Amino acid sequence: MMKLVWWLLRVFRSDRRIASLTGPLGIALVVVTWGAMAVLGWAMLYYSQMPDGFVYGSELNPADRHDVLDALYLSLVTIGTLGFGDIVPTSPFVRLIVPLEALFGFMLLTAAVSWVLQIYPALHRRRVLALELSTLREARHKNPDLGIESVPIGVLTGLANAIVEARNDFTQYGATYYFRDLETDASLASSLDYATQLSDEAAVSAQPQTRLAGALISVAIRSLADLLNREFLRLDGGIDEVIRAYAADHRHVR
């Protein structure tokens, strides 16, 4: 579902604000799809028992009833735990599955909320990493005489750790890939290329600690690029091509 929304919104190439709705809209459609499938599934069970397995309220006109609509209606009010009581099951089988649907509806709501609450912290971590890379890029751009040795080792190793964490987030919450960031500096797709530049500079440093920190960044980037390519991009090129494709896919091309 997320991939479908991502593909459909590609038509709005010139409007990045509309394209940025891919993630939230995709999540909403996934949750709605879960609910719709559950409602239809239980409605089919109810329909197989209608009308003999139910007692209808006196306010319902028998001439206006329709078994299919009644089954959908009962499924909707049950999964929403509304329980109006105008259609009451009498069949032992239906009396068993009705409370199960209500329980499933509660579980579905809990799962949807938990999923959303887990996704947004992952997005926050990814944006923080992007901002750290963008800030470091800007700071060094304003001080071109400062080499890679001027960057504290803790900053370099911290970036390596953050890239590893971003890779882990993509593994656990693949839906986060489909969230586009409007702000260039807060987009990892835009900033990841600078991490490769840092690792390349550190690789030729005279300081062993800097070279090691650069190697950590390089390994972390390679692992992240492999994951992005395998799960989302599916290219035949190397790491640099994957990073460029990742940026282009999120419409952040420097």
N, C-alpha and C positions, 0 to 999 in steps of 0.2 A: 504493500500500500504506500509506504514512504517513497519507494522508487517510482511508483506510478505518478504521485504528486510532483516529485522532482522532475520527471520527464515532461509532464503536462505544462508546468510553469516555465519551461524553457522557452515557450513562445513569447514570454515577456522579457526578452533579453535586454531591452533598453530601459526597463523599469526595475531597478534593483530593490526598491521597497516591496513591490509585489513579489519578486522572487524570494525575498527574505521570509515570506510567509510559509514557505515550503515545510519547515519543521513543525511549527505549531499546527498548521492545517493538516499535515500528515498524521500527527498524533491524534488530533480530534477525529479524523476519519478512521483510524485504527480502532479507537475506543468505540465509536459508533458501529463499526463493522462487528466487533465482538458482541455488542449488545443486540444488534439485529439478528445475528446468527443464533444467539441464545433464544431470543423471542420466537423466531421462526421454528426452531427445533422443538420447543415446548408446545407451541401452537399446533404442530402436527400431531403431537401426542394427545392433546385435548380434542382436536378435531376427530380423531379416531373413536372417541367416546361420546360424541355429540349426536343427538340431544339427550339420549337415554341416561347418560351418566351424570346429568346435572339437574338441579332444580332452579328454575328461573323465577325472579321476583315478580310479584303481581303487577308492578308498574311497567313491566316489559310487555309489549304487544306481540303475541306469537306470530302475527302476520308480517311483522317487520323484522323478524329475526333471520339471520343468515349464519349458518354454521361456521363458515370460514372467518367471517368478521368477528363472530363471537369468540372463536378460538384465539384470534389475534388479540382481541380486547382483553380476554382473560389472562393471556400470557403477559401483556404489557402491564396490567395493574398488579399482577402477582410479582413479576420481577422488580417492579418499583415499590413493592411492599405497601401498596395502597389499600387493597382489600376492601372494595366497596360493598361486597356482599350481595350484589344483585344477581350473580351467577354463582351457585354453590355446588361443589361436587358431591355426588352421592356414591359414585363408584369407588370401591376400596382402592383400586389402582390409582385413580386420579387423586383421591384424598391423600395418597402417599406422595405423589410427585409434585403436587402444588406447593407444599412447604419446602420441598427440595429446590424448586425454582426460586422461591423467595430467598433461601439461603444462598443460592448461586448468585442472585442479583447483588446481595450484600458483598459477597466475595469478589465479584466483578468490579464493583465500585472501589473496593479496597485495593485491588490489584492495579486499577487504572490510576488512582491517586498516588500509590507507591511508585509506580513507573515514572510518572511525571516528576515527583519529588526527587527521584534518583537521577533523572536526566539533567536537570538544571544545575546541580552542583558540578557535574562533569563539564557542562558548558562553561561554567564559571572558571574552573581550573584551566580549561583550554584558552579562554580569553586572557586570563592572567599571564599565561606563558607567552601568548602573542604580544601582549603589552610589554612584558619584560624584554623580549627580543627587539621590539620596535624602539623602546626607550634606549636600550644599549646602542642600537644602530644610530639613532639620532645623536646621542652623546658623543660617540666616536666620530661621527661626521663633522661635528662642530670642533673637534680636537683631532685633526688628521695626523698630527705628529705623534700621537700616543699609539704605540704598537699593541699587539695582543698581550704582551707581558704586563701592560698597565691594567688589564682586566683582572680583578681578584680571582684567585683559584676557586674560592667559594661560590662566586657568581657562575663560573663555567660549570662546575659540578652540579650546582643547583639547576642550571638549565638542562643538563643531561638527565637529572632525576625527573624534572618536569616533563620532558619529552617521553620518558619511559611511562610516566603516569598518564600522559595523553594517549599513548598507545594502548594502555590497559583500559582506559575509558572507551576507546573505539571498539575494543574487543567485547566489553561487557554491555555497552550501550551503543550498538551500531547505528541507532536512529539519530544519534548526535551528529553524524556526518552530514545529514540533510538540513542542518541549521546553518544558514548563511548569515554572516555578520556584515552589516552595512558599513561599519567603521573599519577602514583598512587596517589601522594599527592594532585593532582588537581581533583581527582575523589570523588564525594560525596558517591558513592557506596562503596568506600574503607574506607572513613573517618567517616561515620555515626555511626559506632559501638563505636567510641571514645566518641561521644556525649552521648550515653547511659551510658558509664562508668562515665562520668562527673556527670550525673544526679544521678547515684547510690551513688557516693562519697558525693555529696552535700546533699543527703537525710539524712545522718547520721552526718552531721556537727553540731557543737555546736552553730554556728551562725545562728540566724533566717533568716537573709537576704540571706545567702548562701543556706539554705534549700529551701527558696522560689524561688530563681533563679534556683535551681536544679529541683524544681517542674515544673517551666515554661518550662524548656528544656524537661522534661519527657512528659508533655502534648503535646508539639509541635512534639516530635518524634512519639508519639502514633498516632497523627492525620496524620502525613506524612506516617507512615507505613500502616495505614488503607487505605489510598488512593492508595499507591503503590500496595498493595495486591488486592484491589478491581478492579483497572483499568488494571493492568499489570501482576501480579504474580499469583493471584488466588490460594492461599494456605489455608490450614486449621490450620496452626500453629499460634503461638503467635508472638509478636513483634520481639523478637530476631531471630526467624526463618525467618521472612520476611526480616530483615536486612541482614542476611546471604545469603538469596536467591537473594536479590538485588545485593549484591557484586558478587556473583557467576555468575549472569546473565550478568554482565558487566566485567567478567573475572578479578576481583580484589579480590582475596581471600588471606587474611593474614595468 
